[in-house]
Amino acid sequence: MSEQVRVLVAEADEAARAAIVVALEGNGCVVCGVAGSADDAVEIAVAQRPDVVLIDVDLPGRGISVARELARRLPNAALVMWAEDLDDDVLFDSLRAGASGYLLKETDLARLGDALRGVINGEAAIPRRLVRRMAEEFRSPSLPRYVQSSPAASKLTAREWQVMELLGAGLTTDQVARRLFLSRSTVRVHVSSALKKLRVTDRDAAIALLKGQSE
């Protein structure tokens, strides 16, 4: 029997929203809410605390802003963007905002429930055509412009900064690993290296130092 997953569907088009609900419920998922706008999506998600939020990129109020807000308020929820077109810029913006996956609306709805379960279990829901481009983007990250002049941040590699920034936003080691497509042990290595470079003994001190010098 398939694992039962609680899903919030945030889709701008009413007919498409209804079709998604029927498909998910037919695949053993529990649809705990639907939304047609960004504000409604955030409000319902916070109230219902779903396992997964399927977010229309073109949602009124901007779907990526929903991902960013829910990543902060519901760090344990899997956020999956739902897009009409294959756009690598939107993909990367979505991942940086906190999304765990990016699916195209051409996806067979009969398989959507399984795809969402996969995201919860740590699988990447990314179109194959974008995987290579995504790997190149994350293989050679650069420090954000607003921290390049920070004395503390300048001691870190871009990857170490990314890891510490996400931990500072409240994500767990597992969540950081999924977000950056790293293993948990690799995340821990980056944290250990950052602590040594910053000459502090724990994560909280490192995060406080970095936040203080990047504001």
Residue, then its C-alpha position, 0 to 999 in steps of 0.5 A: m500500500s502506498e504511503q499516505v501523504r497530506v498535500l496542499v495544492a496551490e494552483a491558480d487555475e480552478a479546473a487544473r486544481a480540481a484535476i490535480v485533487v482528483a488525481l492525488e486522491g486517486n493515488g492515495c494522497v490526502v488533499c488537506g487544502v487548496a489555494g488559488s493565490a499566494d496569500d491563501a496558500v501561506e495561510i492554509a499551509v500554516a493552518q494545516r501543516p501538510d507534508v507537501v505543498l505543490i506550488d504553481v509558479d504562476l500563482p497570483g502573488r508569485g509562487i516563489s514568494v510562497a516557497r520562501e515564506l513556507a520554507r521559513r515557517l514550515p521547515n519540515a514541509a516539502l515544497v514542490m514547484w509546479a511550472e508550465d515551462l522549463d526555465d532554469d532561472v525559475l528552477f534555481d530561484s525556487l531552490r534558493a527560496g526553499a523548494s525541494g522539487y520542480l515539476l512540469k505541468e506536462t507530468d502525468l497526473a496519475r504519477l504525481g502522487d508517487a513523485l511527491r512521495g519521492v520528494i518526502n523520501g529524499e528523491a529529487a523531483i527535477p526534470r532530467r533536462l535540467v539536472r546537468r545545468m543544475a549540477e554545474e550551477f551548484r558545483s561552483p557557487s559564489l559568495p553572495r554579493y552582500v557578504q563578499s566584503s564581510p571579514a568573517a564570510s571572506k574566510l569561508t568558501a562559497r559552499e561553507w557560506q551556503v551551509m552556514e546560511l541555511l543553518g542560520a535560517g533554521l534548517t536541520t543538517d538533513q534539510v541542508a543536505r537535501r537543499l544543496f544535494l550533498s550528503r549529511s557527512t559532507v554538510r558536517v565537514h563544511v560546518s567543521s571547516a567553517l568553525k575552525k576558520l571563524r575560530v569559534t567552537d559551535r554553530d550558534a557562535a558561527i552563525a551569530l558572527l556571520k549574521g552580525q557582519s553581513e547585516 
